[in-house]
Amino acid sequence: MEPLNREGSADRPRSAEGKQSGRVIVIGPYLRMRRGDADAQASEVVRDSEARIEEATGLARAIDLTISEALIAPISQIRPATYLGKGKVEEITGLIAGHDIELVVMDCALSPIQQRNLEKAWNTKVLDRTGLILEIFGRRAKTKEGSLQVELAHLNYQRSRLVRSWTHLERQRGGFGFMGGPGETQIEADRRLIGDRITRLENELKKVQATRRLHRAGRQRVPYRVVALVGYTNAGKSTLFNRLTRADVQAADMLFATLDPTLRALSLPHGGKAMLSDTVGFISNLPTQLVAAFRATLEEVLEADIILHVRDISHEDAEAQERDVDTVLRQLGIDPDSGARILEVWNKIDRFDPEERENLRNIAARRPPERPCFLVSAVSGEGVNELLTAIEDRLAATRTTLVLSIDASDGAGISWLHRNAEVLNKELHDGRFDMTVRVDETKRDIVVSRFDAVPHSAP
């Protein structure tokens, strides 16, 4: 049996007597790559085990758990009953007993049976990756919409955990009168109550989606386009959001620091405006319940004119994180290879020395034109102006530039243009405004017919 590989134990907290004060163990039960798997996975980015256990530990710390041990438990195959092999289960049993552990976090998705069997074997609470992420989301949700989505995801997860783990779930409730049947068991009653609550939450979220559609329709009546930030959690999206919009959204060096979506006005280099949306960060093995529950929030991404895929290019698992984000985008029905809509932002270049930065720029320059990327530092502001210019150019590519002349006394017409078009230039000559405006194709004909506008010819 391969021994457990202990990670991160050097910096775990200790009391004055030198005893470990933590009561939580994080276990990474990662499959070893067999010789026959090498060719099959040659074209894929394989996530490093140490990076995975570090991420799992970060997730646990995000809900203020004190980590006593972080262990990598290599396995050759997944056991249906306990996920781990019998020998590793026994080895961890001794470790738990010796350290008085109160909670074991398994960095994997456990079936209800596996979770129940491990809890029995270790005589302690076991939390898998899905449950851990749900706990984080439950703490971070601030708005009513976020709370509804978290509760819906948690109930769907909880419903799958009702596997008669406790004896009270096997009791039956009696029927009515002499002809009543045996009644429903407690587990059936619990499932029914959870199902009723799920239905109510889904109905409330439909109202949220309807409200968001109204807000989007309102934004579509003005010339503001939508730019959405997506990326792996802790990639620096909120810091970049603050840098681009001069906002003060919470930005912290922790996983899932931002949960509820935020919209702010984005000023473009030539005076134009757009709406920038900051969304929840993605993560590897993101629970399907969360993808479904947060669809109302992620609709901002679906409807966005431009999607900025923010990457922490300094992270050792940057390529694997990119694949994880692409996977979630595909689940949402978005093609991650759509260069016309998605711009990659390589963030945190301030962590590299000048030579490494130049190397990154050479790599970026060799990328195909349909998959452009931009090197930025959300902390220092380096590269942000170039990114804003690229956003403006990309938005302008789907619009038509027109020139027109309008009487200065036509206040209603001038007001209409400011509400429905992007005014690039406006000069007063002999009682008339000579204007250069940029409009969507849907309003081009209206501007041409109403104001006798003509296409703008570049000098």
C-alpha positions in Angstrom: 0.0 0.0 0.0 1.4 3.4 -1.0 1.8 5.7 2.1 -0.1 8.9 2.5 1.7 12.0 1.3 1.4 14.7 3.9 1.3 18.3 2.5 1.2 21.6 4.3 1.7 20.2 7.8 4.7 22.5 8.5 2.7 25.6 8.8 -0.3 24.2 10.7 -1.2 26.1 13.9 0.1 24.8 17.2 -0.7 25.7 20.7 1.9 26.8 23.3 2.4 23.1 24.3 3.2 22.2 20.8 0.0 20.2 20.2 -1.9 20.6 17.0 -4.9 22.9 17.5 -6.7 22.0 14.3 -9.4 19.4 14.1 -9.8 19.2 10.3 -8.1 16.9 7.8 -8.2 17.6 4.1 -7.6 14.4 2.0 -6.9 14.4 -1.7 -7.8 10.9 -3.1 -6.3 11.4 -6.5 -6.1 8.7 -9.1 -2.6 7.7 -10.2 -2.0 7.8 -13.9 -1.4 4.3 -15.2 0.9 3.5 -18.1 -2.0 2.9 -20.4 -3.5 6.3 -19.6 -0.5 8.3 -20.7 -1.4 8.3 -24.4 -5.1 9.0 -23.7 -4.2 12.0 -21.6 -1.3 13.2 -23.6 -3.4 15.9 -25.2 -5.0 17.0 -21.9 -3.6 19.2 -19.2 -3.2 17.0 -16.1 -3.6 18.9 -12.8 -0.8 18.6 -10.4 -1.7 16.8 -7.2 0.1 19.3 -4.9 -1.8 22.2 -6.6 -5.1 20.3 -6.2 -4.6 19.7 -2.5 -3.5 23.3 -2.0 -6.7 24.5 -3.7 -8.8 22.1 -1.5 -7.1 23.5 1.6 -7.8 27.0 0.4 -11.5 26.1 0.0 -11.6 24.7 3.6 -9.9 27.9 4.9 -12.5 29.9 3.1 -15.1 28.9 5.7 -12.6 29.5 8.6 -11.7 25.8 9.1 -8.3 25.3 10.8 -6.4 22.6 8.9 -4.5 20.1 11.0 -3.3 18.0 8.1 -3.5 18.1 4.3 -2.9 14.6 2.8 -2.5 13.3 -0.7 -3.9 9.7 -0.9 -2.9 8.2 -4.3 -5.4 5.5 -5.4 -5.3 3.1 -8.3 -9.1 2.9 -8.6 -12.3 4.2 -7.0 -13.9 1.8 -4.6 -17.8 1.8 -4.9 -18.2 1.5 -1.1 -15.7 3.9 0.4 -13.9 5.6 -2.6 -10.6 4.7 -0.9 -9.2 1.3 -0.6 -9.6 -0.6 2.7 -5.9 -0.1 3.7 -6.1 3.6 3.3 -9.4 3.8 5.2 -7.7 2.0 8.1 -4.6 4.2 8.0 -6.7 7.4 8.1 -8.8 5.9 10.9 -5.6 5.7 13.1 -4.6 9.2 12.1 -8.1 10.6 13.0 -8.1 8.8 16.4 -4.6 10.1 17.2 -5.4 13.7 16.3 -9.0 14.0 17.7 -10.3 15.0 14.2 -13.8 16.5 14.1 -14.2 16.8 10.3 -12.6 15.1 7.2 -12.8 17.0 3.9 -12.5 14.7 0.9 -11.4 16.6 -2.3 -13.7 14.5 -4.6 -17.4 14.0 -5.2 -18.6 11.2 -2.9 -21.8 9.2 -3.5 -24.2 9.2 -0.6 -23.2 5.6 0.2 -19.5 6.4 0.2 -20.0 9.3 2.5 -22.1 7.3 4.9 -19.6 4.4 5.0 -16.6 6.7 5.6 -18.5 8.5 8.4 -19.1 5.1 10.0 -15.6 3.9 9.6 -14.0 7.1 10.9 -16.7 8.0 13.4 -16.6 11.7 12.3 -18.3 14.0 9.9 -17.2 13.8 6.2 -17.6 16.6 3.7 -16.9 16.1 0.0 -15.9 18.8 -2.5 -19.5 19.6 -3.5 -20.6 20.0 0.1 -17.6 22.2 0.8 -18.3 24.5 -2.1 -21.9 24.7 -1.1 -20.9 25.7 2.4 -18.7 28.5 1.0 -21.5 29.8 -1.2 -24.0 29.7 1.6 -21.7 32.0 3.7 -20.9 34.4 0.9 -24.3 34.9 -0.7 -25.5 38.4 0.4 -28.4 39.2 -1.9 -31.8 37.5 -1.9 -31.1 36.1 -5.4 -27.8 34.6 -4.3 -29.3 33.1 -1.2 -32.1 31.5 -3.2 -29.7 30.0 -5.7 -27.5 28.6 -2.9 -30.4 27.1 -1.1 -31.7 25.5 -4.2 -28.4 23.9 -4.9 -28.0 22.8 -1.3 -31.5 21.2 -1.2 -30.8 19.3 -4.5 -27.5 18.0 -2.9 -29.2 17.2 0.4 -32.0 15.3 -1.2 -29.4 12.9 -2.7 -27.9 12.3 0.7 -31.1 10.8 2.2 -29.9 7.2 2.2 -31.2 6.1 5.6 -28.0 7.2 7.4 -30.0 7.6 10.6 -32.5 5.3 12.2 -35.1 8.0 12.6 -35.5 8.1 8.8 -36.8 4.5 8.9 -39.8 5.2 11.1 -43.2 5.2 9.6 -46.0 7.7 10.0 -49.4 6.0 10.5 -52.4 6.4 8.1 -55.8 7.8 9.0 -58.5 5.6 10.6 -58.8 1.8 10.5 -58.4 1.6 6.7 -55.2 3.6 6.7 -52.1 2.1 5.2 -48.8 1.9 6.9 -48.1 5.5 6.0 -45.0 7.1 4.6 -41.6 6.6 6.1 -39.7 9.5 7.6 -37.3 9.5 4.7 -40.2 9.8 2.2 -41.6 12.7 4.2 -38.2 14.4 4.2 -37.9 13.9 0.5 -41.4 15.3 -0.1 -40.7 18.4 2.1 -37.4 19.0 0.3 -39.2 18.6 -3.1 -41.9 21.1 -2.1 -39.3 23.6 -1.0 -37.3 23.1 -4.2 -40.4 23.8 -6.3 -41.1 27.0 -4.4 -37.5 28.2 -4.8 -37.6 27.4 -8.6 -40.7 29.5 -8.9 -39.0 32.4 -7.0 -36.0 32.1 -9.2 -38.2 32.3 -12.3 -39.4 35.7 -11.0 -35.7 36.7 -10.6 -35.0 35.7 -14.2 -38.0 37.7 -15.4 -36.8 40.7 -13.5 -33.3 40.3 -15.0 -34.9 40.1 -18.5 -36.6 43.4 -17.8 -33.4 45.0 -16.7 -31.6 43.7 -19.8 -34.4 45.0 -22.0 -34.0 48.4 -20.3 -30.3 48.4 -21.0 -30.9 47.4 -24.6 -33.0 50.6 -25.1 -29.9 52.7 -24.4 -26.5 52.4 -26.2 -24.8 50.5 -23.5 -23.3 47.2 -24.4 -22.4 44.5 -21.8 -18.9 43.2 -21.0 -18.8 40.2 -18.6 -15.8 39.0 -16.6 -15.4 35.2 -16.2 -12.5 33.2 -14.9 -11.3 30.8 -12.4 -11.9 31.8 -8.8 -9.1 34.0 -7.4 -7.9 34.9 -10.9 -8.2 38.6 -10.0 -11.6 39.4 -11.6 -12.8 41.7 -8.8 -9.5 43.6 -8.7 -9.6 44.1 -12.4 -13.3 45.1 -12.1 -12.4 47.8 -9.6 -9.5 49.0 -11.8 -11.6 49.3 -14.9 -14.7 50.9 -13.2 -13.1 52.7 -10.2 -15.5 50.7 -8.1 -14.9 49.3 -4.6 -16.1 45.7 -4.9 -14.6 43.3 -2.4 -11.4 41.8 -3.7 -9.4 39.5 -1.5 -6.8 36.8 -2.0 -9.2 33.9 -1.3 -11.4 31.5 -3.2 -14.9 32.7 -4.1 -14.4 36.2 -2.5 -17.1 37.4 -4.9 -20.4 35.6 -5.2 -23.2 38.0 -6.1 -23.0 39.6 -9.6 -22.2 43.3 -9.8 -22.8 45.7 -12.7 -21.0 49.1 -13.1 -20.5 51.6 -15.9 -17.3 51.1 -17.9 -15.8 54.2 -19.6 -14.1 53.6 -22.9 -11.1 55.5 -24.3 -13.1 57.7 -26.8 -15.9 58.6 -24.5 -18.2 55.6 -25.1 -19.8 53.6 -22.3 -20.5 50.0 -21.6 -21.7 47.9 -18.7 -19.1 45.7 -17.0 -20.4 42.6 -15.1 -18.4 40.8 -12.4 -19.6 37.2 -11.9 -18.9 34.3 -9.6 -15.6 32.5 -10.2 -15.5 29.1 -11.7 -13.5 26.1 -10.3 -12.6 22.6 -11.3 -15.3 20.0 -10.8 -17.8 22.8 -10.2 -20.9 20.9 -8.9 -23.6 20.6 -11.6 -26.2 21.7 -9.0 -24.4 25.1 -8.8 -24.2 25.5 -12.6 -27.9 24.9 -12.8 -28.9 27.0 -9.8 -26.7 30.0 -10.8 -27.9 30.1 -14.3 -30.0 33.1 -13.5 -26.9 35.0 -12.4 -24.8 33.6 -15.3 -27.4 34.9 -17.8 -25.4 38.1 -17.7 -22.6 36.1 -19.3 -24.9 34.5 -21.8 -26.2 37.9 -22.9 -22.9 39.7 -22.9 -21.5 41.3 -26.1 -17.9 40.6 -25.0 -16.7 38.1 -22.5 -13.3 38.7 -20.8 -11.8 35.4 -19.7 -9.5 36.5 -16.8 -6.6 34.1 -16.1 -4.1 34.1 -13.3 -1.2 33.6 -15.7 1.2 33.3 -12.7 -0.5 30.2 -11.3 1.3 26.9 -11.8 -2.0 25.3 -13.0 -2.9 28.2 -15.3 -3.5 25.9 -18.3 -5.6 23.4 -16.3 -7.7 26.3 -14.9 -8.2 27.5 -18.5 -9.7 24.1 -19.4 -11.9 24.2 -16.4 -13.4 27.6 -17.3 -13.9 26.5 -20.9 -15.8 23.4 -19.6 -18.2 25.5 -17.6 -18.7 27.9 -20.6 -19.6 25.0 -22.8 -22.1 23.9 -20.1 -23.7 27.3 -20.4 -23.9 27.0 -24.2 -20.9 29.4 -25.0 -18.2 28.4 -27.4 -14.9 29.2 -25.6 -13.1 29.3 -29.0 -15.3 32.1 -30.2 -12.7 34.8 -30.7 -15.3 37.3 -32.0 -16.8 37.4 -28.5 -14.2 36.2 -26.0 -11.0 38.0 -25.1 -8.4 36.4 -22.9 -6.8 38.5 -20.2 -3.6 37.3 -18.7 -3.6 38.9 -15.3 -1.0 39.2 -12.5 2.0 39.8 -14.8 3.4 42.0 -12.0 4.5 38.8 -10.4 7.1 38.2 -13.2 10.4 39.8 -13.8 11.0 41.8 -17.0 12.6 38.9 -18.8 9.6 36.6 -18.0 7.2 39.3 -19.1 8.9 39.7 -22.4 8.7 36.0 -22.9 4.9 36.1 -22.2 4.5 38.9 -24.7 6.2 36.8 -27.3 3.9 33.9 -26.6 0.9 36.1 -26.8 2.0 37.6 -30.1 2.3 34.1 -31.6 -1.3 33.3 -30.8 -3.8 33.0 -33.7 -5.7 36.2 -34.4 -9.0 34.6 -33.6 -7.8 33.9 -30.0 -6.2 37.2 -28.9 -5.0 37.8 -25.4 -3.9 40.8 -23.4 -1.3 41.0 -20.6 -2.4 43.1 -17.7 -1.8 43.7 -14.0 -5.0 44.6 -12.2 -2.9 45.7 -9.2 -0.5 48.1 -11.0 -2.7 49.0 -14.0 -0.2 47.8 -16.6 -1.8 46.9 -19.9 -5.3 48.1 -18.8 -5.4 50.9 -21.4 -4.6 48.4 -24.2 -7.3 46.2 -23.0 -9.9 49.0 -22.9 -8.9 49.9 -26.5 -9.4 46.4 -27.6 -12.8 46.2 -25.9 -13.8 49.5 -27.7 -12.6 48.3 -31.1 -14.4 45.0 -30.7 -17.7 46.7 -29.7 -17.3 49.2 -32.6 -16.9 46.3 -35.1 -20.6 45.5 -34.7 -21.8 49.1 -35.1 -22.1 51.5 -37.9 -20.6 55.0 -37.8 -22.8 57.7 -39.4 -22.4 61.5 -39.9 -25.3 63.9 -39.9 -26.3 67.5 -39.4 -29.2 68.5 -37.2 -30.7 71.9 -36.3 -29.6 73.1 -32.9 -33.2 73.9 -32.0 -34.2 70.2 -32.5 -33.8 69.3 -28.8 -35.9 66.2 -29.0 -33.9 64.8 -31.9 -30.5 65.6 -30.2 -31.8 64.0 -27.0 -32.9 60.9 -28.9 -29.5 60.5 -30.4 -27.8 60.7 -27.1 -30.1 58.1 -25.7 -30.0 55.7 -28.6 -26.5 56.2 -30.2 -22.9 56.7 -29.2 -22.0 60.3 -30.0 -18.4 60.4 -31.1 -18.2 64.0 -32.2 -20.5 67.0 -31.9 -19.6 70.5 -33.3 -21.8 73.6 -33.7 -21.7 75.5 -37.1 -24.1 78.2 -38.1 -26.9 77.0 -35.9 -26.6 73.3 -36.7 -24.8 70.5 -34.9 -22.5 68.4 -37.1 -22.4 65.0 -35.4 -20.7 61.7 -35.8 -22.5 58.9 -34.1 -22.1 55.1 -33.8 -25.3 53.0 -33.7 -26.4 49.3 -33.7 -27.5 47.8 -36.9 -31.0 47.6 -35.5 -31.2 51.4 -35.3 -29.2 52.3 -38.3 -32.2 52.7 -40.7 -34.0 54.9 -38.1 -31.1 57.3 -37.9 -30.6 57.4 -41.7 -34.2 58.1 -42.4 -34.9 60.5 -39.6 -31.7 62.6 -39.7 -30.6 62.1 -43.3 -27.4 60.5 -42.0 -24.7 59.0 -44.3 -22.0 56.5 -43.6 -18.8 57.9 -42.1 -15.8 57.7 -44.4 -12.5 57.3 -42.5 -9.9 60.0 -43.4 
